[in-house]
Amino acid sequence: MGHKRKAEHGKSFAAIVAEVEASRGAGGPVVAWSQPVVDGEFTDEGGVRWQLRGDGSMPWKRVEQLLKDPEVRVLRVYANEASDVLPADRESFSAEIKPYLTGKVLREAGDWTDFLAGEFKDEQHNHLLVVEQSC
């Protein structure tokens, strides 16, 4: 048993990367998605800068408290779209995200959905709940 000659090895890592990049074709540039909870900060459409409280791991009890408070702005972030969750819609939103955030989701085939929640504060100590959806 000798060593394989270099020609007998598979493709180099650089060659594989080059093939992957070439397969992308002219599909355009790769777009980075907004991830406020992961990034630890968020600037809203009004230019207000929000900072994440803690490390981004929130107990469900705190998420519930923030969802029930009409004074707290709640944002759902998916891809590069941030949309407000109005107080009238928060009960159904809570029911949708709770299984994912508590680890009790029963996934159907092909369900790659996940949620991550973070509490943010601005300089005036206002609260913002951001729920990131990924799939």
ABEGO torsion letter per residue (X at the ends): XBBBBAAABBBBAAAAAAAAAAAAEAAEBBBBBBBAAAAGBBBBAAGBBBBBBEAGBBBAAAAAAAAABAABBBBBBBEABBBBBBAAAAAAAAAAAAAAAAGABBBBBGBABBBBBBBBBBAAGBBBBBBBBBX
